[in-house]
Amino acid sequence: MLIVNPVAGRHARQVGEQVRRHLESRETCLCRQTGSRGAATAFAREAAALGVRAVIVVGGDGTVNEVINGLAGSGVPLLIIPAGTTNVFAREMALPGDPLAALALLEQGRARALSLGRINGRYFMLMAGIGFDAEVVSRVSLGLKRRLGRWAYVLVGLRTLAGYKGHALRVIADGHCWSAGALVAGNARLYGGPFSITPRADTHDALLDVCIFSGQGPLKMLKYAWEIMRGVHLRDPEVTYLRCAELEVEAKPPAYVQVDGELLGRTPCRIAVCPDAITIFLPQEQAKGGTAECA
Ligand SMILES: Nc1ncnc2c1ncn2[C@@H]1O[C@H](COP(=O)(O)OP(=O)(O)OP(=O)(O)O)[C@@H](O)[C@H]1O
C-alpha cells in the first residue's frame, strides 16, 4: 500500500505521483491519499489488516508518525520516502532523499525491527517534548510551515518566548523525582533537523534517553536552545541526562506535549519504550544491531 500526504512539504504530491507510476508499472499497489489529519493511521491499520507485503509512505515526520500508529506491532514493514519539511527521521536513518533511490530499499535495503516510544497510548519514533518546545509546536500552523519551512519554528519560538511563563514539571523515573522546566524524551538522536538533544539515543535499543532541563522561564529556554544549537547542553549543570524504560511527567498548570513535531495534548503523561515495535526498510549500512526481520 502506498500512502501519500499531498500537503506534506512542498513537493509531496509530485513525489507521490512519481512513486505511484513507478510502482504500478511493476506490481499491484493499493494507493491512498490522506484527506485530513489522522487519515494515514486509518490507512495503515487497513494495510495491517490486509497483511500487505509493505507500506510505503510519502510524507514528513507527522505522516510517518501517523502511519506507525496504525502499523506498530503488525509486523508489516514500512518504507519511508521523505517528502516533508524537515524529515528528521529520514535523516536519522540516513534514508535516500531521492524518491526512487528510497523506493529501491524495498529490494536493496534490509527490513529491521526498531523500538518506538509510547506516550499516553500514542507511538513516536523520534521524541516526545514537554513544555516550551510543545508550546511552540502548538502555535506553528501548516500554512506558516509551507511558507517559511523550518524557519517557522524559529519565528514562532521567538514570539512564544516573549510571553512565556514557564512550567513546573515533576518527572518521576527509576524511583527518583526531578523538578523541571522542560523535558525531551528521545527514542532517536536527532531533533528539529541537524540538532541532537539526546545524542546517546539508539532506535535499536530498549531505552528512552531523557534530557531534563531544570530551569524555567524565557531566559532559561533561550539559553538551553543556544546550548542545543552548539551541542553543549549536556555540559550545563542544570541539565540532567538519563536513560530509562519508563517515566511519568506531571505539571501545574498542565503543560503542552508534542510527539514527533505534532501536538499531542497536555500533561499528565506516562512515557515508555516498546522494543521491536515497528519494522522499517533501511539502507544496508544502517541496518546494524536490532533484530533482522528479513534480508
Ligand atoms: N489532506 C490533508 N489536509 C491537511 N492536513 C493533512 C492532510 N493530510 C495529512 N495532513 C496532516 O499534515 C500534517 C503535516 O504532515 P507532515 O508532518 O508529514 O509534513 P511536514 O510538516 O511538511 O513535514 P515534517 O514533519 O517532516 O517537517 C500532518 O499532521 C498530517 O496529519
The ligand as a MOL file (V3000), in Angstrom:
LIG
                    3D

  0  0  0     0  0            999 V3000
M  V30 BEGIN CTAB
M  V30 COUNTS 31 33 0 0 0
M  V30 BEGIN ATOM
M  V30 1 N -5.2660 16.4110 3.3320 0
M  V30 2 C -4.7330 16.9680 4.4110 0
M  V30 3 N -5.0330 18.2400 4.7490 0
M  V30 4 C -4.4730 18.8430 5.8250 0
M  V30 5 N -3.5790 18.2400 6.6430 0
M  V30 6 C -3.2470 16.9690 6.3540 0
M  V30 7 C -3.7950 16.2650 5.2290 0
M  V30 8 N -3.2580 15.0220 5.1910 0
M  V30 9 C -2.4070 14.9490 6.2500 0
M  V30 10 N -2.4250 16.0930 6.9390 0
M  V30 11 C -1.5870 16.4750 8.0980 0
M  V30 12 O -0.4580 17.1730 7.5800 0
M  V30 13 C 0.4490 17.3170 8.6600 0
M  V30 14 C 1.8580 17.5830 8.1770 0
M  V30 15 O 2.3910 16.4350 7.5800 0
M  V30 16 P 3.9390 16.1140 7.6880 0
M  V30 17 O 4.4190 16.3000 9.0770 0
M  V30 18 O 4.1300 14.7900 7.0690 0
M  V30 19 O 4.5850 17.2100 6.7450 0
M  V30 20 P 5.6110 18.3420 7.1230 0
M  V30 21 O 5.1270 19.0470 8.3500 0
M  V30 22 O 5.8430 19.1450 5.9060 0
M  V30 23 O 6.9440 17.5060 7.3970 0
M  V30 24 P 7.9300 17.4210 8.6930 0
M  V30 25 O 7.0970 16.9680 9.8500 0
M  V30 26 O 8.9500 16.3990 8.2850 0
M  V30 27 O 8.5080 18.7880 8.8880 0
M  V30 28 C 0.2570 16.0640 9.4970 0
M  V30 29 O -0.0790 16.4650 10.8080 0
M  V30 30 C -0.9470 15.3690 8.8670 0
M  V30 31 O -1.8470 14.8820 9.8320 0
M  V30 END ATOM
M  V30 BEGIN BOND
M  V30 1 1 1 2
M  V30 2 1 2 3
M  V30 3 2 2 7
M  V30 4 2 3 4
M  V30 5 1 4 5
M  V30 6 2 5 6
M  V30 7 1 6 7
M  V30 8 1 6 10
M  V30 9 1 7 8
M  V30 10 2 8 9
M  V30 11 1 9 10
M  V30 12 1 10 11
M  V30 13 1 11 12
M  V30 14 1 11 30
M  V30 15 1 12 13
M  V30 16 1 13 14
M  V30 17 1 13 28
M  V30 18 1 14 15
M  V30 19 1 15 16
M  V30 20 2 16 17
M  V30 21 1 16 18
M  V30 22 1 16 19
M  V30 23 1 19 20
M  V30 24 2 20 21
M  V30 25 1 20 22
M  V30 26 1 20 23
M  V30 27 1 23 24
M  V30 28 2 24 25
M  V30 29 1 24 26
M  V30 30 1 24 27
M  V30 31 1 28 29
M  V30 32 1 28 30
M  V30 33 1 30 31
M  V30 END BOND
M  V30 END CTAB
M  END
